[in-house]
Amino acid sequence: MVNKIEIIGLGAGDLDQLPLGIYRKLIQAENKLFLRTADHPVVPALEAEGVTYTSFDALYEQEEQFGDVYVKIVDKLLNHAEEQSIIYAVPGHPMLAEQTVQYLLNQNKVEVKVLGGQSYLDDLFTALKIDPIEGFQFVDATSFKRNELQYRQHLIFCQVYDRFIASEVKLALLEDLPPEHLVTIVEAAGSTEEKITTVPLAELDFDLQIGNLTSVYIPPVEEEQLNHTFNRLREVVATLRGPEGCEWDKKQTHESLRPYLIEEIYELIDAIDTEDDEGIIEELGDVLLQVMLHSQIGEDEGYFSVDDVIRSITEKMIRRHPHVFMQQEVDSVDEIMMNWEAIKQKEKGAERPSILSGVAASLPALAKAYTLQKKADKVGFGWENADGIWEKLEEELTELKEAIKEDVTTSMEQELGDVLFVIANLARFYHIQPETALHQTNRKFITRFQYVEEQIRKEQKDFSKMDLAEMDVYWNEAKQREEL
């Protein structure tokens, strides 16, 4: 006869709640009964009736991770089952939040039979007075991801074994909910020991009776408390473009929004340059709004949605980072960049008509010059060191001076363009973004010049009656203030 493991559930309450068949199995188990934990209301009653058992509670003290505990429990059960058929009892129902049961079902060394038991969910819903048809999420408190929590449904954390786990749950929830948000702690639902306590979220791990049969319930959260979530932003943008929305938002197109996107990008750069964290948050939000508006226009017109946008960039990042997602070996950042370009070329399919294809026509001229030369350099069309670039700059400056002497506007424009083009190449060689560098200098000029204006006004002087040397005194003061 082949040995087997029979798995039964102890339910959530006391002995009176056990089905008769389960009760008989426990009473007749003799020395074949193993408990995941003896911390359960049924166990003292079984002991009073002379039932003997072996529990695995000691393993929880020996291991730091619950996953390691469950693996050891399963190993021990399989070892015992080699000698005789055994009964393994778990709290609640075997198929509800029991990782050891899943491990046993997924092995093929020993036959496993689940006999059932009473789930505590019915008692929990009754205790909380909620209807699960409204939607609920059942989460293992020992293993969950915050970004998977569904706050608009009834949210229940099970297996809140101790204060440490309660603290982990609290910290995760505090990322999304205010400290005063009320949560409900349910202990031993459906039993004579049932206890329900409602506390502010911040007090979840305070001096409360938390144990093996503890659950934490978070009722559905109002929309206003979820303004920090992506789905809420998507709803707001859809509303703005909807029938009852804003007339300005409803009439926007991809084309009409172009100048706003450019403006928001430069405002973000300003915030980054000034190291203004609050400004960065605001301006990143404005850029994100542009993405959401364009995506909503695509959805309204039936061409694409923000889901397509997110899917596109997610899949692209996975494809272009095989060293991260596909365990491809790389030796340097240069190799990473080479792989990126190779994958990018493969994605584009047919051979491009030019190495320079793909450079955005609408890029600012300086940034475009930088990008063009960067692409050309990848195929070897570029100086090996900076000396050649500096010599070329001197050559172009000389030609510019000659054009200025001849006083021909067209020639001056062309020669000045050549100078700027070489400067962009020089910036590329030294890994400096010329557009960003010039942007910073513009901002610096504004700050210094406004200081000059302020000082002239304070001293009640007249710009028109001052020469450059006098104004330069204030300019130098402004520079010194920056260095302090």
KOLDRENLUM-834456 format. One record per residue (C-alpha): residue number from 1; residue in three letters; x, y, z. Coordinates in steps of 0.2 Angstrom, whole numbers, plus 5000, padded with zeros to 4 digits. Layout:
   nr  rest    c1    c2    c3
  NUM   ALA     X     Y     Z
...
This chain:
   nr  rest    c1    c2    c3
    1   MET  5000  5000  5000
    2   VAL  5007  5017  4995
    3   ASN  5009  5030  5009
    4   LYS  5000  5047  5007
    5   ILE  4998  5063  5015
    6   GLU  4980  5069  5019
    7   ILE  4978  5087  5021
    8   ILE  4964  5094  5032
    9   GLY  4959  5112  5038
   10   LEU  4956  5116  5056
   11   GLY  4944  5130  5051
   12   ALA  4945  5148  5059
   13   GLY  4936  5145  5075
   14   ASP  4934  5132  5089
   15   LEU  4930  5113  5089
   16   ASP  4911  5115  5087
   17   GLN  4914  5123  5069
   18   LEU  4923  5107  5063
   19   PRO  4914  5096  5050
   20   LEU  4910  5079  5058
   21   GLY  4922  5070  5046
   22   ILE  4936  5081  5049
   23   TYR  4934  5079  5068
   24   ARG  4934  5060  5067
   25   LYS  4950  5061  5056
   26   LEU  4958  5071  5070
   27   ILE  4952  5060  5084
   28   GLN  4958  5044  5075
   29   ALA  4975  5051  5069
   30   GLU  4985  5044  5084
   31   ASN  5003  5048  5081
   32   LYS  5001  5052  5062
   33   LEU  4995  5070  5065
   34   PHE  5006  5085  5060
   35   LEU  5001  5103  5063
   36   ARG  5009  5118  5053
   37   THR  5006  5127  5070
   38   ALA  4998  5123  5086
   39   ASP  4993  5141  5088
   40   HIS  4975  5138  5085
   41   PRO  4958  5138  5095
   42   VAL  4955  5120  5090
   43   VAL  4971  5113  5097
   44   PRO  4968  5115  5116
   45   ALA  4951  5106  5114
   46   LEU  4960  5092  5104
   47   GLU  4973  5090  5117
   48   ALA  4959  5088  5130
   49   GLU  4952  5074  5121
   50   GLY  4969  5065  5121
   51   VAL  4974  5069  5103
   52   THR  4993  5069  5101
   53   TYR  5002  5078  5087
   54   THR  5018  5086  5080
   55   SER  5019  5104  5076
   56   PHE  5032  5114  5066
   57   ASP  5031  5130  5077
   58   ALA  5049  5128  5081
   59   LEU  5054  5131  5063
   60   TYR  5047  5148  5064
   61   GLU  5060  5153  5077
   62   GLN  5074  5145  5067
   63   GLU  5072  5153  5050
   64   GLU  5071  5172  5046
   65   GLN  5060  5170  5030
   66   PHE  5043  5162  5030
   67   GLY  5048  5154  5013
   68   ASP  5062  5144  5021
   69   VAL  5050  5138  5035
   70   TYR  5038  5132  5022
   71   VAL  5051  5122  5012
   72   LYS  5058  5114  5028
   73   ILE  5040  5109  5034
   74   VAL  5037  5101  5017
   75   ASP  5054  5092  5017
   76   LYS  5050  5085  5035
   77   LEU  5032  5079  5029
   78   LEU  5039  5070  5014
   79   ASN  5052  5061  5025
   80   HIS  5038  5056  5037
   81   ALA  5027  5050  5023
   82   GLU  5040  5038  5017
   83   GLU  5037  5028  5033
   84   GLN  5018  5029  5034
   85   SER  5003  5039  5029
   86   ILE  5001  5055  5038
   87   ILE  4988  5069  5041
   88   TYR  4994  5086  5039
   89   ALA  4982  5100  5047
   90   VAL  4983  5118  5043
   91   PRO  4973  5133  5050
   92   GLY  4957  5138  5040
   93   HIS  4955  5129  5023
   94   PRO  4970  5120  5015
   95   MET  4967  5129  4998
   96   LEU  4966  5146  5006
   97   ALA  4983  5155  5008
   98   GLU  4993  5139  5012
   99   GLN  5010  5139  5004
  100   THR  5015  5122  5011
  101   VAL  4999  5114  5003
  102   GLN  5004  5121  4986
  103   TYR  5022  5114  4988
  104   LEU  5015  5097  4992
  105   LEU  5003  5097  4978
  106   ASN  5017  5102  4966
  107   GLN  5028  5087  4971
  108   ASN  5027  5069  4964
  109   LYS  5036  5059  4977
  110   VAL  5021  5056  4988
  111   GLU  5002  5055  4984
  112   VAL  4993  5070  4992
  113   LYS  4974  5071  4995
  114   VAL  4965  5087  5001
  115   LEU  4951  5083  5012
  116   GLY  4945  5100  5015
  117   GLY  4940  5110  5030
  118   GLN  4930  5126  5034
  119   SER  4936  5142  5026
  120   TYR  4936  5157  5037
  121   LEU  4931  5169  5023
  122   ASP  4913  5167  5026
  123   ASP  4915  5171  5044
  124   LEU  4926  5185  5040
  125   PHE  4913  5193  5028
  126   THR  4900  5191  5041
  127   ALA  4910  5199  5054
  128   LEU  4915  5214  5043
  129   LYS  4897  5215  5036
  130   ILE  4903  5216  5018
  131   ASP  4897  5207  5002
  132   PRO  4911  5200  4992
  133   ILE  4901  5203  4976
  134   GLU  4906  5221  4977
  135   GLY  4924  5215  4973
  136   PHE  4938  5211  4986
  137   GLN  4956  5207  4986
  138   PHE  4963  5194  4997
  139   VAL  4982  5197  5000
  140   ASP  4995  5187  5009
  141   ALA  5003  5199  5022
  142   THR  5019  5189  5022
  143   SER  5022  5191  5003
  144   PHE  5014  5205  4993
  145   LYS  5018  5220  4981
  146   ARG  5012  5237  4985
  147   ASN  5008  5241  4967
  148   GLU  4996  5226  4966
  149   LEU  4985  5232  4979
  150   GLN  4967  5237  4973
  151   TYR  4961  5250  4985
  152   ARG  4944  5253  4977
  153   GLN  4939  5235  4982
  154   HIS  4937  5227  4999
  155   LEU  4955  5224  5004
  156   ILE  4960  5210  5016
  157   PHE  4977  5205  5022
  158   CYS  4978  5187  5029
  159   GLN  4992  5179  5039
  160   VAL  4996  5194  5049
  161   TYR  5006  5183  5061
  162   ASP  5015  5196  5072
  163   ARG  5019  5214  5075
  164   PHE  5033  5214  5063
  165   ILE  5022  5208  5048
  166   ALA  5009  5221  5054
  167   SER  5022  5234  5053
  168   GLU  5027  5229  5035
  169   VAL  5009  5230  5030
  170   LYS  5007  5247  5038
  171   LEU  5022  5255  5030
  172   ALA  5016  5249  5013
  173   LEU  4999  5256  5016
  174   LEU  5006  5273  5022
  175   GLU  5014  5275  5005
  176   ASP  4996  5277  4998
  177   LEU  4985  5281  5013
  178   PRO  4985  5294  5027
  179   PRO  4990  5289  5044
  180   GLU  4973  5293  5051
  181   HIS  4964  5281  5038
  182   LEU  4954  5268  5048
  183   VAL  4958  5250  5046
  184   THR  4950  5235  5055
  185   ILE  4959  5221  5064
  186   VAL  4949  5205  5065
  187   GLU  4955  5191  5076
  188   ALA  4949  5173  5075
  189   ALA  4933  5177  5064
  190   GLY  4918  5166  5068
  191   SER  4925  5158  5084
  192   THR  4920  5162  5102
  193   GLU  4937  5172  5103
  194   GLU  4932  5183  5088
  195   LYS  4938  5201  5091
  196   ILE  4936  5216  5080
  197   THR  4946  5232  5082
  198   THR  4946  5248  5071
  199   VAL  4961  5259  5073
  200   PRO  4970  5273  5063
  201   LEU  4982  5265  5051
  202   ALA  4997  5273  5060
  203   GLU  4992  5262  5075
  204   LEU  4991  5245  5066
  205   ASP  5006  5238  5074
  206   PHE  5004  5246  5091
  207   ASP  4999  5236  5107
  208   LEU  4986  5225  5099
  209   GLN  4983  5206  5100
  210   ILE  4990  5200  5084
  211   GLY  4992  5182  5081
  212   ASN  4990  5167  5069
  213   LEU  4972  5171  5065
  214   THR  4973  5189  5063
  215   SER  4967  5198  5047
  216   VAL  4968  5216  5043
  217   TYR  4954  5224  5032
  218   ILE  4954  5240  5022
  219   PRO  4937  5246  5016
  220   PRO  4936  5253  4998
  221   VAL  4945  5270  4997
  222   GLU  4937  5286  4990
  223   GLU  4944  5292  4973
  224   GLU  4951  5308  4981
  225   GLN  4963  5298  4991
  226   LEU  4970  5290  4976
  227   ASN  4975  5306  4966
  228   HIS  4993  5300  4967
  229   THR  4989  5284  4956
  230   PHE  4991  5282  4938
  231   ASN  4973  5275  4935
  232   ARG  4966  5291  4944
  233   LEU  4976  5302  4933
  234   ARG  4970  5293  4917
  235   GLU  4952  5295  4923
  236   VAL  4954  5314  4926
  237   VAL  4962  5316  4909
  238   ALA  4948  5306  4901
  239   THR  4935  5316  4910
  240   LEU  4943  5332  4904
  241   ARG  4941  5326  4886
  242   GLY  4924  5319  4889
  243   PRO  4907  5326  4885
  244   GLU  4906  5335  4902
  245   GLY  4924  5340  4902
  246   CYS  4934  5356  4898
  247   GLU  4931  5364  4881
  248   TRP  4949  5369  4879
  249   ASP  4955  5351  4882
  250   LYS  4941  5343  4871
  251   LYS  4947  5353  4856
  252   GLN  4966  5349  4857
  253   THR  4975  5339  4844
  254   HIS  4992  5331  4843
  255   GLU  4997  5346  4832
  256   SER  4990  5360  4844
  257   LEU  4999  5352  4859
  258   ARG  5016  5353  4851
  259   PRO  5021  5370  4858
  260   TYR  5015  5365  4875
  261   LEU  5026  5350  4876
  262   ILE  5041  5359  4870
  263   GLU  5038  5373  4883
  264   GLU  5035  5360  4897
  265   ILE  5052  5351  4893
  266   TYR  5061  5367  4895
  267   GLU  5053  5372  4911
  268   LEU  5058  5355  4917
  269   ILE  5076  5358  4912
  270   ASP  5075  5374  4922
  271   ALA  5069  5366  4937
  272   ILE  5083  5353  4936
  273   ASP  5096  5366  4933
  274   THR  5091  5375  4948
  275   GLU  5090  5359  4959
  276   ASP  5072  5363  4963
  277   ASP  5065  5347  4969
  278   GLU  5047  5354  4971
  279   GLY  5049  5362  4954
  280   ILE  5055  5345  4946
  281   ILE  5040  5336  4953
  282   GLU  5028  5349  4946
  283   GLU  5036  5350  4929
  284   LEU  5038  5331  4927
  285   GLY  5019  5331  4931
  286   ASP  5016  5344  4917
  287   VAL  5026  5333  4905
  288   LEU  5017  5318  4910
  289   LEU  5000  5327  4907
  290   GLN  5006  5330  4889
  291   VAL  5009  5311  4887
  292   MET  4992  5308  4894
  293   LEU  4983  5320  4883
  294   HIS  4991  5314  4867
  295   SER  4987  5296  4873
  296   GLN  4969  5301  4877
  297   ILE  4967  5309  4860
  298   GLY  4973  5293  4852
  299   GLU  4960  5283  4862
  300   ASP  4946  5295  4857
  301   GLU  4951  5294  4839
  302   GLY  4952  5275  4840
  303   TYR  4970  5273  4835
  304   PHE  4979  5269  4852
  305   SER  4978  5272  4870
  306   VAL  4991  5275  4885
  307   ASP  4991  5256  4887
  308   ASP  4999  5255  4869
  309   VAL  5012  5268  4874
  310   ILE  5016  5259  4890
  311   ARG  5017  5242  4882
  312   SER  5028  5249  4868
  313   ILE  5041  5257  4880
  314   THR  5041  5242  4892
  315   GLU  5044  5230  4878
  316   LYS  5058  5241  4870
  317   MET  5067  5242  4887
  318   ILE  5067  5224  4889
  319   ARG  5072  5220  4871
  320   ARG  5086  5233  4872
  321   HIS  5093  5227  4889
  322   PRO  5097  5209  4886
  323   HIS  5111  5210  4899
  324   VAL  5098  5214  4912
  325   PHE  5083  5203  4906
  326   MET  5091  5189  4896
  327   GLN  5107  5186  4906
  328   GLN  5118  5192  4891
  329   GLU  5136  5194  4896
  330   VAL  5143  5211  4893
  331   ASP  5160  5218  4898
  332   SER  5158  5237  4897
  333   VAL  5146  5252  4895
  334   ASP  5153  5253  4877
  335   GLU  5147  5236  4873
  336   ILE  5130  5240  4880
  337   MET  5129  5254  4869
  338   MET  5134  5244  4854
  339   ASN  5121  5231  4858
  340   TRP  5108  5245  4859
  341   GLU  5112  5251  4842
  342   ALA  5112  5234  4834
  343   ILE  5095  5230  4842
  344   LYS  5088  5246  4837
  345   GLN  5094  5244  4819
  346   LYS  5086  5226  4819
  347   GLU  5070  5233  4826
  348   LYS  5069  5246  4812
  349   GLY  5069  5233  4799
  350   ALA  5074  5238  4781
  351   GLU  5091  5247  4779
  352   ARG  5090  5266  4782
  353   PRO  5094  5277  4767
  354   SER  5107  5286  4777
  355   ILE  5117  5284  4793
  356   LEU  5109  5301  4798
  357   SER  5091  5295  4796
  358   GLY  5080  5296  4811
  359   VAL  5087  5312  4818
  360   ALA  5071  5322  4822
  361   ALA  5068  5337  4810
  362   SER  5061  5347  4824
  363   LEU  5076  5346  4836
  364   PRO  5084  5363  4840
  365   ALA  5098  5367  4829
  366   LEU  5112  5365  4841
  367   ALA  5105  5349  4848
  368   LYS  5103  5343  4830
  369   ALA  5121  5347  4826
  370   TYR  5127  5337  4841
  371   THR  5116  5322  4836
  372   LEU  5121  5322  4818
  373   GLN  5140  5322  4822
  374   LYS  5137  5308  4835
  375   LYS  5129  5297  4822
  376   ALA  5143  5300  4810
  377   ASP  5156  5297  4823
  378   LYS  5149  5279  4826
  379   VAL  5155  5274  4808
  380   GLY  5172  5282  4810
  381   PHE  5168  5299  4803
  382   GLY  5175  5310  4816
  383   TRP  5191  5315  4825
  384   GLU  5201  5303  4835
  385   ASN  5206  5317  4848
  386   ALA  5201  5334  4852
  387   ASP  5216  5342  4844
  388   GLY  5208  5341  4827
  389   ILE  5192  5349  4832
  390   TRP  5201  5364  4841
  391   GLU  5211  5367  4824
  392   LYS  5195  5366  4814
  393   LEU  5187  5379  4826
  394   GLU  5202  5390  4823
  395   GLU  5200  5388  4805
  396   GLU  5181  5392  4805
  397   LEU  5183  5407  4816
  398   THR  5196  5414  4804
  399   GLU  5184  5411  4789
  400   LEU  5170  5420  4800
  401   LYS  5181  5435  4803
  402   GLU  5185  5436  4784
  403   ALA  5166  5435  4780
  404   ILE  5163  5449  4793
  405   LYS  5176  5460  4784
  406   GLU  5167  5457  4767
  407   ASP  5151  5462  4776
  408   VAL  5140  5449  4766
  409   THR  5126  5443  4777
  410   THR  5124  5426  4768
  411   SER  5142  5422  4770
  412   MET  5142  5428  4789
  413   GLU  5127  5417  4793
  414   GLN  5136  5402  4784
  415   GLU  5152  5404  4793
  416   LEU  5144  5407  4810
  417   GLY  5134  5391  4807
  418   ASP  5151  5382  4804
  419   VAL  5158  5389  4820
  420   LEU  5143  5383  4830
  421   PHE  5143  5366  4821
  422   VAL  5161  5363  4826
  423   ILE  5157  5369  4844
  424   ALA  5143  5356  4845
  425   ASN  5156  5343  4839
  426   LEU  5168  5349  4853
  427   ALA  5154  5347  4865
  428   ARG  5150  5330  4859
  429   PHE  5169  5325  4861
  430   TYR  5169  5330  4879
  431   HIS  5152  5323  4883
  432   ILE  5143  5339  4885
  433   GLN  5126  5343  4879
  434   PRO  5128  5359  4870
  435   GLU  5109  5364  4872
  436   THR  5109  5361  4890
  437   ALA  5126  5370  4892
  438   LEU  5119  5385  4883
  439   HIS  5103  5384  4892
  440   GLN  5112  5386  4909
  441   THR  5123  5400  4902
  442   ASN  5107  5409  4897
  443   ARG  5100  5407  4914
  444   LYS  5116  5413  4922
  445   PHE  5116  5428  4911
  446   ILE  5098  5432  4916
  447   THR  5102  5431  4935
  448   ARG  5117  5442  4934
  449   PHE  5109  5455  4923
  450   GLN  5094  5456  4934
  451   TYR  5106  5459  4948
  452   VAL  5114  5473  4938
  453   GLU  5096  5481  4935
  454   GLU  5092  5479  4954
  455   GLN  5108  5488  4959
  456   ILE  5105  5502  4947
  457   ARG  5088  5505  4953
  458   LYS  5093  5505  4971
  459   GLU  5106  5518  4967
  460   GLN  5093  5528  4957
  461   LYS  5105  5528  4942
  462   ASP  5100  5529  4923
  463   PHE  5105  5515  4912
  464   SER  5107  5527  4897
  465   LYS  5120  5538  4907
  466   MET  5131  5523  4912
  467   ASP  5145  5515  4902
  468   LEU  5149  5497  4901
  469   ALA  5163  5499  4914
  470   GLU  5151  5505  4927
  471   MET  5139  5491  4924
  472   ASP  5153  5479  4924
  473   VAL  5156  5483  4942
  474   TYR  5139  5476  4947
  475   TRP  5141  5461  4935
  476   ASN  5157  5456  4944
  477   GLU  5148  5458  4961
  478   ALA  5134  5446  4954
  479   LYS  5148  5433  4949
  480   GLN  5156  5435  4967
  481   ARG  5139  5432  4975
  482   GLU  5137  5415  4965
  483   GLU  5154  5409  4971
  484   LEU  5150  5412  4990
